Amino acid sequence: MTADLPPPVAIIWDWDNTLVDGWAAIAAGLDAAFTEHGLLPWTPEEVKARVRRSLRETFPEIFGSRWEAARDTFYREVRARHLQVLTPMPGAEAALRAAAAAGLPQAANSNKQGPLLRAEAEHLGWAPMFARLVGAGDAEADKPNPAPMRLALAACGVEASAAVWYVGDTALDMVAARNAGCFAVLLGDAAHDGGVGNANPDAIFATGHALAEYLRGLAKPVATVQF
């Protein structure tokens, strides 16, 4: 699905399971919150399948009136370990650097809490490649609401259009792209989220390496002069 793609003018990225693998910290935070409040913890597979929307939307549904205490427990556990267990997804850094080399402005739109998101980008040395890192709580509503995407678009200096790619790994990401008037690009096969058919993307890249290769092809060749 890449041969006839119009080249992007900007790329906005999802974060978890698109650019980074931080599941171990998320799972530990959820396990602590569930255990403290007498709920059965999720398996690692359930964590990957169920974590989509932001905490401020989902925790009141799970914990009811106790959600703020559960939130505090979750974030305490995540902050204690997230930088230590964080690893880039295969090909992620290559894709980011290829987009930068092509002169494409980049931002992130994640349902990870904003300070955690930005700490992770700094830890990996990626922060300078992003015009803005928009996380949960940074806008009046979280993804798939278009509010955080608007912040990312403004930072990139572009307006929403099919020439702006939002790259993610779930059906929610594809909905977020369309809600904001952007092009929905799936990275991977969404096997953890019902598959490609459920995600219904505008374009698919099987791996970060494949996306990096495509983006390297967009880099403008350096002009040479012969005497």
Secondary structure as GFF3:
##gff-version 3
##sequence-region A 1 227
A	DSSP	beta_strand	10	13	.	.	.	ID=ss1
A	DSSP	beta_strand	20	21	.	.	.	ID=ss2
A	DSSP	alpha_helix	23	36	.	.	.	ID=ss3
A	DSSP	alpha_helix	44	50	.	.	.	ID=ss4
A	DSSP	alpha_helix	55	63	.	.	.	ID=ss5
A	DSSP	three_ten_helix	64	66	.	.	.	ID=ss6
A	DSSP	alpha_helix	67	85	.	.	.	ID=ss7
A	DSSP	beta_strand	87	88	.	.	.	ID=ss8
A	DSSP	alpha_helix	92	101	.	.	.	ID=ss9
A	DSSP	beta_strand	106	113	.	.	.	ID=ss10
A	DSSP	alpha_helix	114	124	.	.	.	ID=ss11
A	DSSP	three_ten_helix	127	129	.	.	.	ID=ss12
A	DSSP	beta_strand	132	136	.	.	.	ID=ss13
A	DSSP	alpha_helix	147	156	.	.	.	ID=ss14
A	DSSP	beta_strand	164	168	.	.	.	ID=ss15
A	DSSP	alpha_helix	171	179	.	.	.	ID=ss16
A	DSSP	beta_strand	183	187	.	.	.	ID=ss17
A	DSSP	three_ten_helix	191	193	.	.	.	ID=ss18
A	DSSP	alpha_helix	195	199	.	.	.	ID=ss19
A	DSSP	beta_strand	203	205	.	.	.	ID=ss20
A	DSSP	alpha_helix	208	216	.	.	.	ID=ss21
###
